[in-house]
């Protein structure tokens, strides 16, 4: 959507990854005060798992499989 390219139902899987991350860590996986930097982080899929709250490897893998920028390679 940011790149103004077409999208399909795979965006729902991306959003599930974002929502899962936010529900567990209590903050969004992508954030910045400047919208241009925020968009850059989303496009490059630049996020980190916080060290303060340890998630299981299964949960991290689930999120990582959903937050793949290429829709054809994304879980779903």
FIGUMAR-99261 format. One record per residue (C-alpha): residue number from 1; x negated, y negated, z negated. Coordinates in steps of 0.001 Angstrom, whole numbers. Layout:
FIGUMAR-99261
resi, east, north, up
NUM, X, Y, Z
...
END
This chain:
FIGUMAR-99261
resi, east, north, up
1, 0, 0, 0
2, -2855, -2375, -804
3, -4452, -1757, 2585
4, -1050, -2192, 4259
5, -1241, 1257, 5803
6, 1674, 3604, 5957
7, 2276, 5943, 3067
8, 4467, 8926, 2289
9, 5556, 11012, -689
10, 1918, 11607, -1666
11, 1946, 8187, -3321
12, 4238, 9716, -5951
13, 1472, 12164, -6899
14, -995, 9268, -7151
15, 1396, 7445, -9472
16, 1820, 10595, -11572
17, -1960, 10563, -12085
18, -1859, 6894, -13106
19, 1067, 7493, -15454
20, -508, 10575, -17043
21, -3720, 8646, -17664
22, -1850, 5720, -19201
23, 346, 7891, -21417
24, -2652, 9736, -22833
25, -5141, 6874, -23151
26, -2581, 4118, -23823
27, -4011, 1778, -21181
28, -4020, 1791, -17368
29, -6761, 3578, -15465
30, -7234, 500, -13275
31, -7266, -2977, -14791
32, -8917, -6336, -14314
33, -7948, -9943, -14934
34, -8656, -10833, -11303
35, -6319, -9178, -8825
36, -9014, -8950, -6136
37, -11239, -6934, -8490
38, -8283, -4809, -9528
39, -7473, -3977, -5908
40, -11121, -3125, -5280
41, -11124, -715, -8225
42, -7971, 961, -6956
43, -9261, 1271, -3387
44, -12575, 2724, -4591
45, -10814, 4822, -7250
46, -13117, 3327, -9862
47, -11911, 4529, -13258
48, -13515, 6203, -16264
49, -12318, 8479, -18980
50, -12843, 6746, -22337
51, -15168, 8488, -24756
52, -13127, 7321, -27743
53, -10339, 9837, -27140
54, -11315, 13290, -25993
55, -9022, 14907, -23469
56, -9179, 18540, -22502
57, -11014, 19439, -19319
58, -7684, 20646, -17940
59, -6067, 17237, -18424
60, -9053, 15412, -16923
61, -9074, 17770, -13940
62, -5322, 17264, -13451
63, -5738, 13472, -13410
64, -8774, 13645, -11124
65, -6912, 15842, -8635
66, -4055, 13339, -8503
67, -6225, 10218, -8243
68, -7945, 11181, -5007
69, -7686, 8266, -2613
70, -7308, 10417, 516
71, -3685, 11652, 429
72, -4437, 14820, 2429
73, -6972, 15891, -226
74, -4807, 14979, -3203
75, -3021, 17579, -5305
76, 646, 17723, -4440
END
